[in-house]
Each structure stands twice: as C-alpha cells, then as structure tokens.
Amino acid sequence: MSKQLTTATLAPAKERMKALGLSQELITRETGYALQIVNGNTKLKTCPPNSVLSAIVYAASTGLTLNPAVQHACLIPRWSPNGTVCEFQPMYRGLMFLAVQEGAATKFNVQAVHANDVFKATPDNDQQPVTHEFTGFNRGAIVGYYSVATMLDGTKTAEFMSVEDIHEVRANSDGYKYAVKNNKTHPWINNEPEMGKKTIIKRQCKRLPSGKADSALYAAIEIDSKDYTVETVVDAPKLKAGKDVLNDKHKDWAGCVKSVMGGATKKIARENFDVSDDAWKQLVKEAAALKLEQELQQTA
C-alpha cells in the first residue's frame, strides 16, 4: 500500500542536510522537490521510507538539485528481490554541471552517433577532435557515443565509445541483469540513450583534473557507480541510527568543513556526529585553509 510522503517524514533527512552545511532555504527547496517527485510516483510511494531519506541525503551531498526541470538528478524506483527501493541517480547533465562548476572544463558536447551519420574522429586535434553531420532524421540505429570537453585554455579533448563498449558496461550492472531476468524496469531498459551518454561522461570526467580534494563530481560518480539493491540502500547509514563517527574518510566530511568555515561550533558538530578532539582540530584546520583559499581566489 502506498503512503503519502510528508514534511514530517523528511525531518531526519533535513537534519542531515543541515549537517552538510546547506542553507535552510536550499533544504526547504530540495525537500519540496522530493515531496513532489515521490508523491507523484506510485512506485516511489511504496519504497521503504529509509531508502527515500537516504536517496535525498545522497542527492544533497553532491550539490545536485532534484528540480525536474533542470534534469541534473532524479529519484527513481528500483526493483530488487525484496521489493522496490528509492534510488538517487545523477543524470549526465548533472555530471557536466559539476565538472564545469569545479573548473574541470568550461563546457561539454555529448552526442550519440547513428549509423547514417557522417562522423569523423581526429583525437590528436585539440581544436576540432570531432566532425559530426547528419541530414534529416532517418539516422539509423545508434552505433556509438562521444563527448567533447572544452578545457580552461580553450583546447578540446574527446572521449569515444562504441555501442558495444556501452553494452559491456551495461552487462556489468547486476540491477540490469536482475531486471531483464525478472521482466522489471531499469534505466538501461527504459532509457538506454540517456545511460549511454552518462556512461561516456563519467569516463571522460574521470580523466579530467578536478583540482578539488572534496570533489562533488567524483562523489556523484562514485554514488552513481554503486549498483544499488534493497540491501545496500536500506543498510546504508540509517538516518535515525546512533551518531556516526566523524573523520576525514566520512562521506559528510567535506560538508562539515564548510559548516565549520561558516561558523559551526564543536557543540553543533557533536549534536550530529561523534567528533573526537583530534577530528575537531582537523576540521578547524581544513576550514581555515579553505577560507584562505576562497579569499585568495576573490582577490586574484
């Protein structure tokens, strides 16, 4: 039986988002999008509440909005042997957004190549690595994908994958194999072109220098690369469980550094996490370094 998601249900997720250093305005906006998405989807309303809350927090940790109009990220129902779970999924436009935001590139052009297209790749040409033309819309089946990233100095670098390469990646997805076997839905089945573009963007972004130790781009790629099942989602850190031990390996560490830079105290940190004195000293040190870096960038 499906249940309507309410603002009260989202309270634990809001607390975790606050601990990540998000403003109240942003928390209100993103949880509002989550309410619209979940309550507008019959299958999402049947998901375990903890999987919904976890997916919302995962989205917040990457900095990608759930605004459906922007198409940076989404919440999707995913079949598993134990029922349907809610999963956060970055979209390829969201990965491009993060890459540009972090200075890894200034823009991207990602396209599918069809059998009837005129396509030429010259990877060693850093001004025009791809020539791609087509006339009309009788383009034939998709035979491959490419992504061209424009770097900060104006040069261009390209990534290429045949449809066979894409299908090799797809074949490693346990979720896809389960969906095929049990006649269930899956992004690789429902929207292969979107997944193909995301696959090549992920591969290219891994080769681009982010220049950030706490890269939200790499975090989003890591989250997306996890092939969720109901066990991995429900067994993810429970939002209502005891306090997590906070250290520099914790997924919320970067957000906590930003919170400390913005004035969060040790008391506030310990309300949300188990923070040792050494961990707090490291937080303060990294927050000071981050603040100095931002000030230098503003005056440069």
C-alpha positions in Angstrom: 0.0 0.0 0.0 1.4 3.4 -1.0 1.8 6.2 1.6 2.0 9.9 1.0 5.4 11.4 1.9 5.0 14.3 4.3 7.2 17.1 5.6 7.4 15.5 9.0 8.7 12.2 7.4 11.6 14.2 5.9 12.7 15.6 9.3 15.7 13.2 9.7 16.9 14.0 6.2 16.6 17.7 6.8 18.9 17.3 9.9 21.5 15.5 7.9 21.3 18.1 5.1 21.8 20.8 7.8 24.9 19.0 9.0 26.2 19.1 5.4 26.2 22.9 5.7 23.2 23.5 3.4 21.1 26.7 4.0 17.6 26.4 5.3 16.3 27.9 2.0 18.1 25.2 0.0 16.9 22.4 2.3 13.3 23.6 2.0 13.5 23.8 -1.7 15.1 20.4 -2.3 12.9 18.6 0.1 10.0 20.2 -1.6 11.1 18.8 -4.9 11.5 15.4 -3.2 7.9 15.6 -1.9 6.6 16.3 -5.4 8.6 13.6 -7.1 7.8 10.8 -4.6 4.1 11.7 -4.1 3.7 11.9 -7.9 5.0 8.4 -8.5 3.0 5.4 -7.3 6.1 3.1 -7.2 8.2 5.6 -5.2 5.5 5.8 -2.6 5.8 2.1 -2.0 9.5 2.3 -1.2 10.9 1.8 2.3 11.0 5.3 4.0 14.7 4.9 4.9 15.6 4.4 1.2 13.8 7.6 0.3 15.5 9.6 3.1 18.9 8.1 2.2 18.4 9.0 -1.5 17.5 12.6 -0.6 20.6 13.0 1.5 22.8 11.4 -1.1 21.5 14.0 -3.6 22.2 16.8 -1.2 25.8 15.6 -0.6 26.6 16.0 -4.3 25.1 19.5 -4.7 22.8 18.4 -7.5 19.3 19.7 -7.5 16.3 17.4 -7.7 14.4 20.1 -9.7 12.8 18.0 -12.5 13.0 21.0 -14.9 16.8 21.2 -14.7 17.4 17.4 -15.1 20.6 17.3 -13.0 19.4 14.4 -10.8 16.4 12.3 -10.1 14.8 9.8 -7.6 13.8 6.5 -9.2 12.2 3.3 -8.1 14.5 0.3 -8.4 13.3 -3.3 -8.3 15.1 -5.7 -6.1 14.3 -9.3 -4.8 12.9 -7.7 -1.6 10.7 -5.1 -3.2 11.1 -1.6 -4.7 13.6 0.9 -3.3 14.1 4.6 -3.9 17.5 5.4 -5.5 19.2 8.7 -6.1 20.6 8.9 -9.7 22.8 11.7 -11.1 21.9 12.5 -14.7 24.5 13.2 -17.4 23.6 16.9 -17.4 24.3 17.0 -13.7 27.7 15.5 -14.1 28.5 18.0 -16.7 27.3 20.8 -14.4 29.6 19.7 -11.6 32.6 19.3 -13.9 32.1 22.9 -15.1 31.4 24.2 -11.6 34.6 22.7 -10.3 36.7 24.0 -13.2 37.5 20.7 -14.8 36.1 22.0 -18.2 34.2 25.0 -19.5 31.6 23.1 -21.5 30.7 19.7 -22.9 29.1 18.4 -26.1 27.9 14.8 -25.7 26.2 13.1 -28.6 25.0 9.8 -29.9 26.3 8.7 -33.3 23.8 6.9 -35.7 24.6 4.5 -38.5 23.6 7.0 -41.2 25.5 10.0 -39.7 28.7 11.4 -41.2 31.2 11.1 -38.4 35.0 11.6 -38.3 37.2 11.5 -35.2 40.7 13.0 -35.0 41.6 12.7 -31.3 45.0 14.4 -31.8 43.4 17.6 -33.0 42.8 19.6 -29.8 40.8 22.3 -31.7 38.3 20.0 -33.5 38.6 16.4 -32.4 35.2 15.5 -33.9 33.3 16.2 -37.2 29.7 15.1 -37.0 27.0 15.8 -39.5 23.6 14.4 -40.4 20.7 15.3 -42.8 17.1 14.6 -41.8 16.0 12.3 -39.1 16.3 8.9 -40.8 19.6 8.4 -38.9 19.5 4.7 -38.3 20.5 2.8 -35.1 22.9 4.3 -32.5 26.4 2.9 -33.2 28.4 4.9 -30.6 28.7 8.0 -28.4 31.3 10.8 -27.9 31.9 13.6 -25.6 34.0 16.7 -26.3 35.1 18.7 -23.3 36.4 22.3 -23.8 39.3 22.9 -21.3 40.1 26.2 -19.5 42.7 27.1 -22.1 40.3 26.6 -25.0 41.7 23.3 -26.2 39.3 20.3 -26.6 39.6 16.7 -25.6 37.3 13.9 -26.7 36.1 10.6 -25.4 34.7 7.9 -27.7 32.7 4.7 -27.0 31.1 2.3 -29.5 27.7 0.9 -28.6 29.5 -2.4 -27.9 31.6 -0.6 -25.3 28.5 0.8 -23.8 26.8 -2.6 -23.7 29.9 -4.1 -21.9 29.3 -1.5 -19.1 25.6 -2.3 -19.1 26.4 -6.1 -18.8 28.2 -5.5 -15.5 25.1 -4.0 -13.9 23.6 -6.5 -11.5 20.4 -4.3 -11.4 20.1 -4.5 -15.2 20.6 -8.3 -15.2 18.0 -8.8 -12.5 15.5 -6.5 -14.3 16.0 -8.5 -17.6 15.6 -11.8 -15.9 12.5 -10.8 -13.9 10.9 -8.6 -16.6 11.3 -5.4 -14.4 12.0 -1.8 -15.2 15.6 -0.4 -15.2 17.2 2.8 -16.6 19.2 0.7 -19.0 16.0 -0.7 -20.4 13.8 2.4 -20.2 16.3 5.0 -21.5 19.4 3.5 -22.9 20.5 6.6 -24.8 20.5 8.6 -21.6 22.5 5.9 -19.8 24.9 5.8 -22.8 25.6 9.5 -22.6 26.0 9.3 -18.8 28.5 6.4 -19.2 30.7 8.3 -21.5 30.5 11.5 -19.5 31.5 9.5 -16.4 34.5 8.0 -18.2 35.6 11.4 -19.5 35.2 13.2 -16.2 37.4 10.6 -14.5 40.2 11.7 -16.8 39.7 15.4 -16.3 41.6 17.2 -13.4 39.1 18.4 -10.9 41.6 20.2 -8.7 39.5 19.6 -5.6 40.2 17.1 -2.9 36.5 17.2 -1.9 35.2 17.0 -5.5 31.4 16.7 -5.6 31.8 15.5 -9.2 33.8 12.4 -8.1 31.4 11.8 -5.2 28.5 11.8 -7.6 30.3 9.4 -9.9 31.1 7.1 -7.0 27.4 7.2 -5.8 26.2 6.5 -9.3 28.6 3.6 -9.8 27.1 1.7 -6.9 24.7 -0.8 -8.3 22.0 -0.5 -5.6 20.0 -3.3 -4.3 17.5 -3.1 -1.5 20.1 -4.4 0.9 22.7 -1.8 0.1 20.2 1.1 0.3 18.5 0.0 3.5 21.8 -0.9 5.1 23.3 2.4 4.2 23.8 4.7 7.3 20.4 4.9 8.9 19.2 8.4 9.3 17.7 7.6 12.7 20.6 5.5 14.0 23.2 6.5 16.5 25.7 9.2 15.7 28.3 8.4 13.0 32.0 8.7 14.0 33.2 11.7 12.0 36.7 11.5 10.4 38.2 12.6 7.1 37.0 9.4 5.5 33.4 10.1 6.3 31.2 11.0 3.3 30.0 14.1 5.1 33.5 15.4 6.0 33.7 18.0 3.2 30.3 19.4 4.1 31.3 19.6 7.8 34.5 21.5 6.9 32.3 24.1 5.0 30.0 24.3 8.0 32.9 25.0 10.4 34.1 27.6 7.9 30.7 29.2 8.1 30.7 29.3 11.9 29.5 25.9 13.1 30.8 25.2 16.6 32.1 22.0 18.2 28.8 21.7 20.1 26.8 21.8 16.8 29.1 19.2 15.2 28.7 16.9 18.2 24.9 17.2 18.0 25.1 15.4 14.7 28.3 13.3 14.9 30.6 11.5 17.3 33.5 14.0 17.0 36.8 13.4 18.8 39.1 16.3 19.8 41.6 15.4 17.1 38.9 15.3 14.5 37.7 18.7 15.6 41.2 20.2 15.4 41.5 18.8 11.8 38.1 20.3 10.9 39.1 23.7 12.1 42.5 23.5 10.3 40.9 22.5 7.0 38.1 25.1 7.4 40.8 27.8 7.9 42.7 26.6 4.8 39.5 26.5 2.7 38.5 30.0 3.8 42.0 31.4 2.9 41.8 29.7 -0.5 38.5 31.3 -1.2 39.7 34.7 -0.1 42.8 34.4 -2.4 40.5 33.5 -5.3 38.3 36.5 -4.7 41.3 38.9 -4.7 43.1 37.3 -7.6 
